[in-house]
Amino acid sequence: SPSLLQKRSTNETEMVEVYSVKVDCTVTSRFAHTVTTSRALNKAKSSQEIFFEVQMPKTAFIVNFSMEIDGEVYVGAVKEKKKAKKQYEKAVSSGQTAGLVKASGRKMEKFSVSVNIAAESNVTFILTYEELLQRKLGQYEILTRVKPKLPVQEFQIVTNIYEPQGLAYVDAHATFLSNELLPLVHKTVTDTKARISFSPTMDEQRKCPNCEGTLIDGDFVIKYDVKRTENLGNVQIANGYFVHFFSPQDLQRVPKNVAFVIDRSGSMWGIKMQQTHEALLAILKDLNEEDHFALIQFDDTIDSWRESLSKATKENVAEGMAYIRTIQPSGVTDINSGVLRGVHMLIKDRQEEKLPERSVDMIILLTDGMPNIGVTSIPAIQDNVKSAMGGNMSLFCLGIGNDVDYSFLDVMSQQNKGVARRIFEGSDASLQLQGFYDEVASPILSKVDLRYPVNVVDSLTTNHYSELYNGSEIVVAGRMMDNNLDNFMVEVFGQGMDFLVEGQASALDWNVMYPNEDYIFGYFTERLWAYLTIQQLLQKSKTGTPEEKANATAKALEMSLRYSFVTPLTSMVVTKPDTKDGPDSPLIADKLTEGEGGKSDNWAGPSYLSHHTPTYLVDGDPHFMIELPDREDALCFNLNDKPGTIFNLVRDPTQGIFVNGQILGDKKIAPDGKMNTYFCRFGIEHRILGLKLEVSTQDISVLQDGKWVTFQWSETASVKGPNMDLLLTKDRSLTVTLRNSVKFVILLHKVWSEHPYHRDYLGFYTLDSHLLSSSVHGLLGQFYHGIEYEVSDMHPGEVQEKPDATMYVKGRELNVTRGWQRDFRSDLKMGKNVPCWFVHSNGTGLIDGDATDYVVSGLFKTF
């Protein structure tokens, strides 16, 4: 839902009053048309910058955005993205906030704009978007994210649902609904229409009497389904277009043969593998006894549980679950060989007639990384898999985490009758994996053909589907060439069971169905057809021959412009009102793909950073910092745990490099009750070269060829060996350079020996991190190959000079604070202040998993 913010001002009494927030959604036969409207008044005596933000479903297309300022209306125009690029670059390079769509979560993306509003002036923001609701697990979902931040004089969510097919049920709930707010959700349901509204007063929105905070913060969700009495489905005709909804009931499920291909490379270490275990164990429990399954794990080698698929008997499932528990991560990623092993196993079992004749074959790939051994060319892998599958099975790719190459998996899935899904890192990742599996677990038909008279319709959307799954729905739309409906015969064929149904389509009289209603929203069948056609053309633009891709792209662009949809090929440009300084920069709204989600274009950070390679460090009490010179920015977080705890900082199983660090506490608790902790020992190991290095605040010990050699911090030494170079600077630093690989710098912080509380401690810095492999991980190592994030909504924090903001990173939304940490490389005593975005709670949301996931049992242990 919309939210408006006042830009940070030195005069806190000058406020913007947001007096109206409305979300109005109309659903006509699954096609949703949503209008969000916000109104605000600048009560100040001077002009102010006002931000407008809306979070909307990723599957939606923006169709209109307009602003009304003191009676003057500014309307957006959809243009080809290439033609809008110059305006976009001008807006960004000018340093002013451009209106941008940014992926900000699992289901939602954010639209935000800012505009300068004169003193005592009103502004109205109106954003409209459309989408075709998808049926999943037997229901449709309308999700509205509401974050008004403060109580609003007029707050309203209204949804009207028109379903001529008949409503089976309608449920409404919200994550923020308390016992007091629940009665304010009003729901009226008839056979073919439902109205849901929620409109709390300002007092009802407040967290407590006289509080400024609001209870309204979360997701308002409506779920419903329609009645399904005809196996032919439901055909609706209006304004020269038709739409056919097909989802037959009470069909027996078709047995499936599924090969689970599981990435066990080093980057799956820790919580990712634990959650993969949990998900697969739950999935195997849900297999039907008529199903067959295989378990294949891969890193740089491929291992199969068995050489053939096994029937899902209780005994086989139990043995398969035991096998899953043994899968442990190590090595690098050979996706090509892993998938092909599954394909060849299915082909072989088919040829040997070990699988039911009437069954469907599928591969489910779970991976978090990029191919980095064997066949590593992405086009070559895609060609190999497509050729091997030969259109005879489906491939579903589950990309785990933010670093996976999603576009690679997306194209490979689409080329092989499947889909890809990003699994966001978080405590519920195993539930996400299970949820996706549930969507494809019960095929009810295969090779589904929906046929219509060729002399009556044209411009059909896709009307052949490899499978139909229980709880889902096939939607086909097209244009009518002949209004004589006597010849409109519809036929549907399917395999798995012998399925053939046919029937005569007829036009619906909307005036009879919905008397005394204004026309719901004009030409919805045409817009539904256009939406569906564009979505399918965008998919085709990723696969096929170069000519097919070019043709699909050109057609999708032409239709996006004709129907004013903001798609990945178009942009919406809004010319903002002039300011006293002259013309303002235009607002540009872009649509991102899932693979682009979360990338930031509009944050310009501190200017002091030079363009050198990134530095990753932990120093002080322990302060972790990731310096990103290409973005002129830095991220930081602290780590608090009990003295003696050992954390894994870097682990690269491919190169055999591991770094662990142990923390110690102050001599005693200070009068203010605070106990500082610091790193006091580091263990660096290169397992391939047989090297170990232990660094403490007292000395440095090196193990090579089975012998320990010790150096004192009071020495200055330079040692060059075949596998490692050491440069020891007296009482200051140790530089460790591993052969053809990374460089570590460890700083010694000496504290007055008579200090009542503090002790000597160490700092750890990583240089040349790009020389490590893509499987590197650990508290620091996970950031070595970059991190994508976006920072917006900067506002005053608890401390005046440290503003708070919202960070979108790894599919999460975090509250962060602008602060600084110190880099001691150039000044060991005082350090150099480095501004950074501070992530609270031990880096939760920024680091993968939880800080406790990185605790190990010894200085040279991995668990």
N, C-alpha and C positions, 0 to 999 in steps of 0.2 A: 504494500500500500504506500501511498505517498508520504513523504516526510519532508519538512522544510526546516532549514537551520539558518541561524544568523551567522554570518561570517564573524570570526573573532574580532572583537572591538575593544579599544582601550576604555571606552565608556560603557560599563556593564548595564547602566540604566536604559540605554538605547536598545530596545528590544523589538523584535518582529512578532506580531501577534498572528498566529495561525488560527483562523476562526472557523474553517470548514475543511473537512477531509471526507470525500465520498468515493466509494468504489461501487460501480454499477455494472453488473455482469448479466448478459442475456445469452442463454444457451438455446439454440434452435437445432434440434436433431444432431446433437453432439458438437455443433460448431459454436464456439464461445466467442463472444464479442464483449470486451471489457473496456470500460471508460473510467479512468481515475482522474478525479478533479480535486485540486487543492486551492484554497484561497487564503491570502495573507495580507496584512496591513503593516506597512513600515510606519510605526508610531514615532520614529525618531525625527529630530530636526535636521538630519542630514541623510544623504543617500547611503544605502547599504547594499552589499552583495548578498543575495539570497540563493540558497541551494535547494533544489527540488530533486528528490530521489524516489524511484519506484523499483521494487523488485518484482520481476514478472517471470513466468515459466520459460525455460530455455526453448521449449518447442513452439513458442508464440512468435509471431511476426508483428512488429510495430507497423501500424497503418496510418497513424496521424499523431502529430504533436503540435500544440499551439499554446501561445501565451497571450493573455489579455492584460495590458497595462494601461490603467486609466482610460479605458474605452478603446484603445488602439490594439488591434489583433495582429499577432505575428504567427504565421502558419508555416509549417515545415513542408518541404518539397523533396520527394524521393528522386535521387539521381544515381546514375551509374557510379560505382565506387571509384573507378579510375578518374572520372571527370571531377569528382568531389575531392580528390586527393590533395590538390594544390590548396584548396580552402582549408582542408584538415591540417596540413602541415603548417600553414600560416597561423592557424588557431593555436597549435601546440607551441610553435617556435616563439610566438608572441608572449608566452608565459602566462596566458590567461586560460582559465578552465574551459575546456571544450566539453560539450555534451557527449558522453561516451556510454556505450553498452559494454559492460565487463562481466565475464562469468564470475560469480561470487559464491557458488555453492553447488550442491548436487542437482537440484531441480530448478534453481532460480538463477537469473542474471539481473544485473543492476543497470538501470538507466538513470543518469544524473545530469543535471544542467545547473548553471548558475547565471544570474542576471542582476544587473545593478538597478535598484529601485529607488526612485527619488523620495525625498522626505514626504511623509504623510500620504503616500500613494498606495493603491491596491494593486495586487497582481493575482491573476488566475492562471494556473497551469492545468492543461488537459492532455493526457496521454491515452491513446487508444491502441489496443493490440488484439489480435485474433489468433485462434488456434483450433484445431480439430482434436477433441478429447479422445485419448486412446483408451481402449478397454484393456485392463490388466487384471488378472486374477478375479474376473467376474464383476468388475465395477469400473465406473468412470470417476475421476477425481478432479475437483476444482479447488485449486490452492491459491489462497490470497495471503501474502505475508504483510503483516501490519506492524509498523514501527513508528507511531506518531511522536514518540519521545516525550511529549507533554500532553496533558488533557486538552481536548479540543472542544470548542463550543458546539460545533455541529459535526459529529462523527457518525458515519453511516456506511454499512455494507449491505447491499441489496443484490440478490441473485434471483433471476426468473428463469425457470427451466421449462421449455416447451418440447415435449416428446410425443408426437402423434402415435408412436408405437405403443404407448402406455407405460407408466412408471411402475416398476416393481417395488422399489423402496427408495427413500431419500433420508440420509443421515447427515447431520451437521455437528461439528465439534471444533474446539480450538485448544491449542496448547496452553492458553492463558486463562481459560474459563474457570472461575471459582464458583462455589455454591451460590454466591450472590449474583454473579453475572450470567449464570446458566439460564435463568428464567427470561433474560432479555433477548435470547435467540428465539425469534418467532418463525414458525414453519407452518405453511399451509400447503397441503398436497391434495390434488384431485387426480382423476385417472390419467390425464395427459399434461398436467401443469403443476408446477411447484413454485412457491415463493418463499425464500428464506431471507430474513432481515435481522440486523443487529445494530442497534442504535443507542448506546448508553449515553446518559447525561455526563456533564463534566464531573459532577460529584461521584457518579458511579464509576468513572474511569480512574479516579484517584486511588493510590495505594493506601492512603489513610486520610482522614479529615484534615484539610488545610495543607496536605502534602502537594508538592509540585510534580512528583513522579506519577507515572501512569501504569495501570495494570495491563494495558493493551500493548502487548509486545510478544509477537509470535506468529503462528500459522492458524488461519481460519480455513477449515477444510470441509468441503461438501463432497460426499460420496453417494453415488446412486447407480441404479441399473434399470434397464427397461424390460418389459415383458417380451417373451419370445415364444410365440405359439406356432409360428410357421417355419418349417425347416428351410423353405426357400429364402427366408429372411424378409427384410422390409425394403421396398422400393418406394422412393418419394420423388415426385416430379413437380417442378415449379419453375416458371419463368424460362422455359426452354432448356433446362438442365435436369438431369436425374442423378440420384445417389442411391446406391444399393448397399445395405448393411446386412452382412451375412455372418451368422453365428448360430448354427443349429444346436439344439439341445438334446441331451440324453443319448449321445452317440458313445459307443464303446471306445475306450482309448486304444490306440495302436501301440504295440510293443516297440520299444526303442532299444537301439544298440549304441552305447555311448562309450567313447574312449576319453578318459580324463588324462590330459597331458599337462604335467605339473612342473613348473620351473622350480628347481632346487639350487639355483646359483647362489653365490655368496650374498648378493644383495637382498635375498629373501630371509636373511638371518633375523632372529628375534621375533617381534610381535607379528610380522607378516606371515612367517611360517606357522606360528602358533595358531593364528586365525584361519589360515588355510587348512590346517589339521582339523580345527573345530568344524569348519563348513563342510569339508568332505565327509567327515564322520556322520554329520547330520544328513547329508545328501544320500549317502549309501543306505542309511536306515530307511529312507523314503522310497527306495527303488521297489518297483513292482516285481513280483517273482517271475513274470514273463519277460522282463527286461534282461539284457546282457550288458556287461560292463568290463572295462579294462582300465588298468592303472599304469601309467607310464611317467617316469620322472627323468628329468634331464638337467644337466649342466653342460660340461664339455663332453660328457659321456651319456649314453642313454641306457636306462634300466627299465625292464618291464616286470610287473608282478608275475604275469604268466605270459606264455607265447600266444595265447588265443584269448578271446573274450570269454567270460564265465557267466553262466546263468545266475541271476540274483537270488539264489536260494539263501536261507538263513545261514547255512554253514559257509557258503562262499562270501556272503556279506561280512560275516564275523572275521574271516581270514583276511579279507580286503581291508577291513578297519585296522586290524593288527599291523598290516603292511604300511598303511598310511602313517601310523604312529612312528615308524622307523625312518621316515623321510627327514633328512637333515641337510641344511644348505652348505654348499661349498662349491668352488670352481666358478667357471664363466658360463656364458649363455649361448647354446646352440639350438635356437628355435627351429631352424629348418629341419634338422635331423629328428628333433622331438616330435614335431607334427607329422612328418612323413612316416615315422614308426607307427603312429596311430592309424594313418590312412592305409598303409600296407597291411596292417593287422585286420582291419575291417574288410578290405578287398579279399584277402586270403580266406577269411572265415566265410565270406559270401560264396566264393568259388567252391569251397569245400562243403557248402550247404549246412553249415553249423548254426546259421541264424534263421529265424522264421522268415518265410517268403514275404509275408505281409508285415513288414516292420520298417522303421526308419532308422537310418544311420546318422550319427552325429559325433563330432569331436568338440570337446570343451577344453580350450587352452587357458591356463592360468599363468600369467607372467607379470613381472614388474619391471622388466628391463629391455635393453636393446640387444640384438644379436651381435656378439663380439668374438665368435670363433666359428670355424667351419664356413658355411656360406653366410656372409655378412651383408651382401648387397640386398637391400629391401626389395627392389623390383625382381631380383632373381628368386628370392624366397617366395614372393607372391606368385610368380610364374610357376615355380616348382610345385607349390601346393595346389594351385588351380589345375594344373595338368594332371597331377596324381589323383585328385578327387574326381575329375571328369564330370562334374555336375551330378554325381550320384550320392552325395552326402552333404550335410550342413556343417559349417564351422562357426562356433561361437567363441569369441575371444574376450576374456576378462582381463583388463589391464589394471594392475594393482598399483595405486599410488599416483603421485603427481609427475614422476619422472619418466613414466612409460611413454613410448612413442605411440600415442593413441591413433593418429592418422594412419600409421602402418597397419595396425590391427583392424581399424575400421574398414579400410579398403580390402584387406585380405578376407574379412568376414563377408562383406558384400559380394565379393567375387565368387563366394562359395555358399550362397543361399542362407547366410546367417547374419548375425548382428554382433557388434562389439559393445561393451559396456565398461565404463571406468568405475573401478571400485575405490572409493575414497578412503584414505587412511583414517582410522578412528577406532573407537572401542567397538563399533558395530560392524566392522568390515566383514566378519564372518556371516552376519545376518544379511548384509548386502549380497554376498555370494549366494547364500541360500535363496534369497528373494529372486535373484535372476534365474536360478535353476528352476524354481517353482513355476516361472512363466513358460518354460519350454519343457517341463517334465512330463506333460501329458498330451502328446499329439493325438488328435482325433480324426484327422484326414491328411492324406498326402496327395500331391499333384492335383491341386484344386483348380479347376477351370470354371470361370463364370462367363457365360456367353449371352450375347444380345444380338438382335437382328441388325445386320450390317447396313441395311437400307434405312434404318431408323435412327441410329446413333453414330457419332464419330467422336474423335478426340478423347478416347477412353483413357482413363488412368490404368495402372497395372491390373490385369484381370487374370493372371496366372500366378499361383502361389505354391511353393514347394510343400509347405505344411501349414496346417491350422491347429493351434493349440487350445486346449480347454481353457475357457475364461477369457479368450481374446476375441478379436473380431476382424473380418475382412471388410474393407470399405472400397467400393468402386464407384467412380463418378464419370459422367460423360455429357456430351452436348446432344440435344435432340435435333435431328434434321427434319423429322416429320411429326407433326402434332397429332396425327391419327394414331391413337393408342391401341386401336384394335389389333395392330400387328406387333405390339410390344410383348413378345414372348421371352421370358428369362429362363435359362437352363444353367444348372450347376452340376458339375461332375467332380467326383473325388474318389481316391483310392484309399486303401487301408481296410476299408470295408467297401462293398459295392454301393456307391452312393450316386444316385441320380434323382434330381428333383427339378420340376419345371412348373411354370405358372405364368399367368397373364398379369402384367403390371397395370396399375391404374393411377390416375392423378388424384391428389388429395385436394379437397376443397377446404382451404384454410379458413374461409369465412364461416363455414359450418362447424369446423373443429374448434375454432377460437372466436366465437362471436363477440362483438363489442370490444375487440382488441385492436389497437393500432397495428399496422403491419409490422411484424416483429422486428426484423431489420432487413431492409430490402435486398432481394436477390441473394439470399444466403446460399442457395444451391450452387449458383455460379461462383461465389467466392469460395465455398468449400471445394468445388472442383479445381479452382485456380490454386488454392493452398496445397491441395494434395498433389496436383500436377507439378508444382514448383518443387515440393519436397522430393518427389521421385526423380525429377530431372537433376537436382543437386546430387542425389546419390549416383545417378548414371554418369555425371561429370567426373566422377572419381575412378570409374572402371571402364573397360572396353578399349577400343582402338583410339589413337589420337583424334581421328576424324569424328568418332562417336562422342568422345569427350567434348570436343569443340562445339559440335551441334547441340548437345544437351546444355552446355553452358550458355550458348547464345540464346536458346529458347527460354531457359530459366530467367535470364536477364531481361528479355523482352517482356515476359509475363510479370516479372517483379515490378517493372516500371509501369506496365499497363494497369496493374491492380494496386499500385502504391504499397507494396510490401517491402519492408527493410529486411533483406536477406543477406547472406554472405557476399552477394554480388552488387549490392546497392547500399547507398547511404542516404540518410535524411539530413537535409541542410536547413537550418533555421537561422535567419538573419536577425540578430539581436538589435534592440533599439540603440541609437547612437548615444554616447556619453558626452560629457563636457569636453573630453579629450579627443573627440572625433569618433569615427565609426568603430564599433566594437567587433571582435572576432566572431565569426559564425559558429553556431553549434553544429556539431557533426555527430550523428548517431550511426554506429556500425553494428552489424550482427556478426558475432564471432562463432566459429565452429568449436566443437568440444575440444579439439586439439589445440586451439588458440586460447582456451579459457584461462583467465587469470593473469594474462600478460598486461603489464602496465606501460602506459605511454606518457603519463602526465605528471609524474613526480620528479621534480628537480631538487636534488638534495644539496648538502653542504658543498661549497665550492672549493674547500681547502684541499680535497683529495686529488692527488695527481693520477695520471692514467698509467699505473703500473699494474702488475698482476695482483689478483686478490690475495689477501692475507687472512689467515684463520688462526685465532689465538684464544688462549685462556690464561688469565693472570689475575692477581689480587684475590678477592674473597668470593669463590672463584667466579670471575666475570668472563663469560664466553662472548667473543665478538667475531662477526663475519664482515670484513671490509670488502665492499664491492665498488671498485673505482670506476668501472664502466658505467655504473649508475650514479656515481658520485654519492654513495649512500653507504650505510652500514646497519646491521642488525645485531642485537645483543640480548643476552639473558644471563641470569645468575643461576647457580646450582647450590642448593642447601641440603646437606645430609649430615649424618653423624660422623665424627672423626674416625678415621680408619677405613672408611668405605673406599673401594677401588672401582673406578669407572673405566670402561673402554672408550677411548677417544678416537682411535683410528683402527680400522681393520680392512685390509685388502686381501682377501683369500686368494685372489688371482696371482698377485705378486708375492704373497706370503708375508706381508708387512702388518704388524700389529703394534699398537701403542696403548698402554694402560697407565692410569695415574691414580695415586692414593692421596686422600686429603687428611690433614691434621687440623686440630683446633688450637685456639689460644691456650696459654698456660693455665688460665682460669677465667671465669666469667667476669666481665667488666661490671662496674657499678651500675651501668645502665641496663644490665641484664642481657647484653648481647654477647654471643660467642661467635667470633669470626672463624671461618675455616679456609684453608688454603691447600694447594697441592704441594706436597713435600717430597714425593718420589715419583719417578716415571720409569716404566719398563718399555724398552723399544726392542722388537724382535723381528728379524728377517729369517723366516723359517727355511726358505729355499737356499739362502747363502749360509745358514747355520750360525747367524750372529745373534747375540744378546747384549743389550746395553742397559745397565741400571744406573739411574742418576738420582742422587738424593741431595739434601742440603749440605751433607758432609763430604761426599766424594762421588767419583764416577768409576764404575766397574764395567769392564768389557770382557765378554766371553767369546773366544774364537779358537777353533781347533781344540776344544775341550779344556782350555786354560783361561783362568780369570786374570786380568791385568787391571790394577787400580790406579787412578789418578786423583790427586787432591785439588780442591778448588784454589788452593794457594799457589798452584803452579800455572805457568803459561806453557802450552805445548801444541805442537802441530804434528799429527800422525797421519800418514797416507798409507793405505793398505790396498790390496787388490779388490776388496769389496766395500770398503767404507773409509771415508776421510773424517778425521776429528780435528777441530780447531778450538782449543781451550784458551780463553782469555781470563787471566787471573781475577778471581773473585767477581766475575761479571757474567760471562756467557760461555756456552758450549754450542758449537755448530756441528751438526751431524749430517753428512752427505752420503747417502747410500748409492751404490754403483748404478748409474743410468736411471736414477730415480729421484725421489723426493729429498728435500732438505728440511731438517728440523733445527730450530734454534731454541735453546733453553736458557732462560735468564735466572740468575741467582739474586734474590733480594735479601740482603743482610740487614738484620735489625739489631739495634743495641742490645748486647747480651743481658744487660740488667733491666731491660724493659719489663714492667710488671705483668704484661699480658701477652704481647705479640712474640712470635718466633720468626726465624728465617723461613723463607718459602721460595717456590719456583714458579716461573711463568713458561708457557709452552707456545711456540709460534711455528706455523707451517708455511714453507715457501715452495714454489714449484709443484704445487699440488696437482697441476694438470698432468704430471707425469705418472700419476697413479691410474689404475684401471677404472672402468665404469662401474665395477662392483664394489668400490670403496664405500665404507659406511662408518658408523660410530658417532659419538656425540659431536665431533667436529667433522669427521670424514664425510658424513652425508651431505655436506654443503660444498664439497670440493668441486663438483661439476655444475655449480650454479643453483639458484633458486629463483622462482618467479613469484612475485607478490605485487599487490597494489595497496597503496595507502590513500585514504580519502577521509572526508568528514573530520578535519582537524578542528578541535574545540578546546576551550580552557580546561586544564586538569587541576588536580589538587594543589599543585605548586605552580605559581604564575608563570615562571620561566620554563616550565615543562608541560607543554600542551599534550592532550590525549588525542588519539585518532583511531580509526577503524582500519585494520589490515585484513586483506583477503589473501590467504595463502593456503595452499594444499586443500582447497575446497572448504576452508574454514573461515569464520569471521571472528577476529580477535580484537580486543581493546588493547592498544599499545600506547606507550608514553615516549615523547621525545626527550631524550636525556643524553648522557655522554659517558664513555668509558675511556680508560687511559691505555695508550700504546707506549710501552717503556723501551722500545728498541733504540730510539735516539737519545733518550734521557732516562737513565736507569733510576734516578732519584725521584724526579717529579713526574715523568711521563708526559705524554702529549694528549690533550683532550680530543677525543674523536666523537662527534655527534652521531647518535644512532637511535634507531627505533627499539625501545626496550619491550621485550615480551615477558609478561609476568608469569608467576607460578611455575618456576623451573623450566621455562621455555615451552610449556604445554601448548600444543597446536602448531608450533614452529618445528619442533623436533619430531621425528617419527616415534609414535608410541609414547611411553612414559619414561621419565628419567631413570626409574628403577630398572627398566629393561636393559640398561647399559652397565649394571653392577656385575662385576666378575669376582671370582673367589681368590684370585692371586694376581701378582704383578705380571705374570706371563701366562695367564689362563684366559680362555675364551668364553668360559661359562661360569 
